Amino acid sequence: MKKTVLSLFLTLTFTFAYSQLFISENSNIIDLKAKKAKITIDNFTYKGDFQIFTSKKDNKDFLIFSYFSRTIVFSTNKPLNEIINNKSIDEFDITDIKVIHSKEIKSIIREIKKRGVHNIQNFIIVFDGLDNITFKNQNSLINQQ
């Protein structure tokens, strides 16, 4: 019984100590380990499993996911490799947020790689925002309390 409790305790401690779960002030969530995101834009919540791709035209990494008939694309202010590999990063911002009325993720990725995120053609852009949303590592939030 003691071994079971100890192993459970160590597992939970390890999970929280090395988490890749980032949360913003208004409950937006990005889980880099599980590759899931939940973002609220204009009072509507989009959630899904994201993919990561690099646009050489913009020289940035982007995260993209689809929710019903909309596709959400955004980038981070820090390189994604740095965020994923460096467990000590406490926060990052997402920038260049776009909501596109299409489920064709492959076509959107090709378009962004070819023309850049600010020159998307042949798609209806529902939301285009440059406002930053700051995400904090849940581990740093636990340490502050």
Buried (B, 14 or more C-beta within 10 A) or exposed (E): EEEEEEEEEEEEEEEEEEBBBBBBEEEBBBBBEEBBBBBBBEEEEBBBEBBEBBBEBBEBBBBBBBBEEBBBBBBBBBBBEEBBEEEEBEBBBBBBBBBBEBEBBEBBBEBBBEBBBEEBEEBEEBBEBEEBBEBBBBBBBEEEE
